[in-house]
Amino acid sequence: MVKKVFLNGMEVTIQFLISILGIIMLGALPKLFYGFKLDVSKYIQSLKEVFVNLMDISNLQYVRGKFLFPQLFVHYKETIVIFLAAFFISLLVAFCIVYVIMSSSPRIQHRIKSFLIFLESIPDILLILVSQILVVWLFKQTGFLPFQIASIGGESIRGLPILCLSIPTTIMFVKMVVLRFENELEKDYVLFAKAKGLGRFHILNRHILRNVLLSTLFFAKTNIFFMLSNLYIIEWIFNTSGIFMFLKSYFGIRVEVFIVSVLLIYIPIFILFKLFHYLIPAAMKERL
């Protein structure tokens, strides 16, 4: 047992260190190119400077006279609030929609799935622009402004960005959860429960839901990376003061800004997924 824990710890540590090294090397990559030529010596020199600066991270400045910390945490908080709110809202709404789908007749299921496919075909940028137009139209018609449509002067704006990030993420979760439910419904324990005369709703709640929820979280990496890519677009369009806009503003000035920003996003995701992977019972992972 102790040996297994030690080996798992070593494996995670090596993966973590390789990931950090990869992010640092990626951040310094622009220094590798000088016009259309490769300048390896300059790239290596840049890597050395980056490592030295990261060793003294508390005194790191993003522009002359302005320290990176705690300023970066202000922008990081904005991004994380929008991301986490959209993630959990999407997951909750997706499970509600899937329950409606799984409890409906095959004909209604087909219609709902067709509608979701249509929504998925709409470009995310178009969805964001339409949402802003609808808010402006509603304000002109009623005088009621449910959401701010853009951030001005660094003010916090969260409602509409969360909504715009939640919609495409919800569609992705619905597709994933429906597939998980359909796979579970074909397994032996579900067939046995049906043979015992248990109702469909009872089977969904008592026997399938836990496995589906765990498998959805277990394979949520794709959705998370999808959300992060959309979040960059959302921060840009809504002019929010998130970490991606901070990164966009100062990446050309300091390579370390990019590296530290990416690490702040990557490290929590890495730790959570590794904990989730090792804390799930082995028998449960086999069923996933």
N, C-alpha and C positions, 0 to 999 in steps of 0.2 A: 504493500500500500504506500509506504513512505517512498520507495523507489519510483513508483508510478507518478506520485505527486511531484517528485523532484524532476523527473523526465519531462512531465507536462510543463512544469515551471520553466525549465531550460528551453523547451520548444517555443513557448510564448515569448520569453525574453529575447531569443534570437530573432523571431519574427518581428517583434516590436523594434529592435535595434536596426534591422535591415530596412524596415518601413521608414523609420526616421532618417536613416542615411539616404534612402531613395528620394525622400522629399527634399532634403538638403541639396542633393545633387541636381534634382530637377529645378530647384529655385535658382541655382547658379548657372543653369544651362545657357541663358542668353550670352554669358561671357565666353562661351565656347566658340561663338561665331563672330568673325570680324569681316563684315560684308558677306561675300560668298566663300570665304576661306575659313578653315578651322584653326583656332588658336588654342591649342591644348595647354600650353604653358600659362596663358592668361587665365584659363579655366581653373587650373590647379591652384594658381595664386589666389583666385577669387574664392575657391573652396577654403583655403587656409584662412583668409580674412573672415569668412562667414563663421567658421568654427571658433575663431578667437572672439568675435563679437558675441556669439551665442553663449560663450562661457561667462560673459559679463552682461547677461540679458537684462538685469535690473537697471543698467545705465544706458540701454539701447535707445537711440533717438530715431524717430521717423523723419523728422526734419531738424535742422540745426536749432538747438535750444528747446525742443519739445520731446519729452520722453515717451517711449512707446507704451509703457505701463504707468498709470492705470487707464490711459486713454483707450487702448485697444479693448479693454473689458467693457467699456460703454457701448461700443459698436457690436461687440460679441453678444452682449445681452440682448440687443434688439433682434439680431439674427436668430438666436436660440429661442426666444419667446415665440416668434412667428413660426419657426420650424416645429417646435414641440406642440404648439397649439394646433397647427395644421395636421400634424402626424396623428395625434390622438382623436381629433375630430373626424379625420378621414377614416381611421380604423373603426370608430364607433358607428359612423354613418354607413360604412361599407357592410358591417355585420348586420345592421338593421335592414339594408336593402337585400342582402343575401337571404335573410330570413323570409322576407316577402317573396323573393324568387322561389326559394325551395318549398314554400308552403302553397304556391300557386299551381294552377294546372299547366301542362306542357305548352299550351297555346299562349297563355299569358307570359310564361317564362321566355318563350321565343321573342315575344314583342319587347319585353324589358331588355333582353340581351341585345336586340337589334338597335334599340334606342341608345344603349350604352356604347355600342360600336360607333353610332353616329356621333355621340358626344366626344368620343376618343379621337375621331377624325378631325375635330376642330383644332386648329393650331393654338397653342397656349397663349401666344402674343395676342391673337385675335380675341380670345376669351377675356384677357385682361383689359384690352381696349373697350370691348363691349360692356364690361362691368363698369368701367369709368363713365361711359356714355349713359348707361342706364341710371347711375347715381345722379348725374347732372340732370337728366330728363326728369327724374322723380323730384328733384329739388325745384326745378322750374314749374312743375305741375302742382306741387303741394306745399312748397316752402320748407319741406322737411329734408334734412341732409343726414341720412343714416350713417354714412362713412365719409371720412376725408378722402379725397381722390388723389392727393399728392402731399408730400411733406415739404414744408416751406420753412427755411431758417433753422433746419436741424430738429424740428419738432417730431415727436414720436407719432407714427401712423401704423396701426396694426390691423384694424378690422378688415379692410378690403384686401390687403396683402394676404392675410390668413385665409380669407374666403377664396381668393384666386389660386392660392397654392393647394387648398383642400380639394377643389373640384377635380382636377386631373388625377390627383393622388387617390382620391376616393374611387375613381373609375379603375385605376390599376389594382387597388386592394380588392374591389368587387370581383374582378376577373380572377385574381389569385384565390380568393376565398371560395368562390363558386367552384373552381377546379378542385380545391381541397375537399369541399363538402361532397362533391360528386365522387371523388376517389374513395372517401371514407364510406359512402353509402354502398359501395360494392364489396366492402370487406366482410369477412365471415362473421365477426361479432355483431355487425348490423343486421345481417341476414338472420342470425340466430335470434336477435331481439324482435325482429319482425315476425318470426315463426312463433314466438311466445305470445304474440298478439299485442305487443306494445305499439302505441300510436306514433305517427311520424314526428309530431312535435315533441313528444317525450324522448324519442330517440335522438333528435337533434340536440335537445338541451342537456340530457343526462349522459349521453354516450359519445357524441361527436364533437360538441363544442370545444371541449378542453384540448383535444388533439388538433383540431383545426386552428385554434388560437395559437397554440405553441408552434405549429408548423408555419403559420403565417409570420410570426415574429422571427422564427428561425431563418426564413428565406426572405426577410424584408430588406436585405442589403440593396437589391436592385431599386426598390422603391425609394430608399433613402438617398441614393446617388441621383436618382431622377429628381427628387425634391430639391436637392442642393443645386442642381443645374438650373432648375426653374426659379429657385430663390434668387440666383444672381440676376436673372431677367427681371424678376419682380422688384428687387431693390433698385435696379436701374430705372425702370419705368415709373415707380412710385417715388423715386428720389428719397428713399429711406436712409437712415444713418446706420445701416448694418455693416457687418464686417467685410462684405464683398465690395461695397462702395468705398470703404476705407482702403481696402487692398487695391482697388482700381486706381485710386487717387495717388498712392505712394509707392506702388510696385516699381515704377521706373526710377524712383529715387533710391530706395533701399531694398536690396534683395531679401534682407532679413525680415522685412515686413511681410512678404509673401510666405516665407518659411514658417514664421511664428503663427501667422493667421491660419495656415493650412494645418499645422500641428494642433492648434486649439480645436479645430473641427474634427480632425482625424482621431486624436487620442481617446476622447470619450466614446466614440463609436467603436473603436478597436477594443477597448476594455469591456464595454457592455456586451458585445457579441462573444468575446472570449469567455466572460463569466457565464453568459447564457449557455454557451456550448458545453462548458465543463460542469455546470450545476444541474443540467437536465439529466435525469436518470438514463443509463445506457439503453434500457429496454424501451424507453420512450423515444430515444433518437432512432432506434431501428424502425419504429413505426412511422417516423417522419420521412 
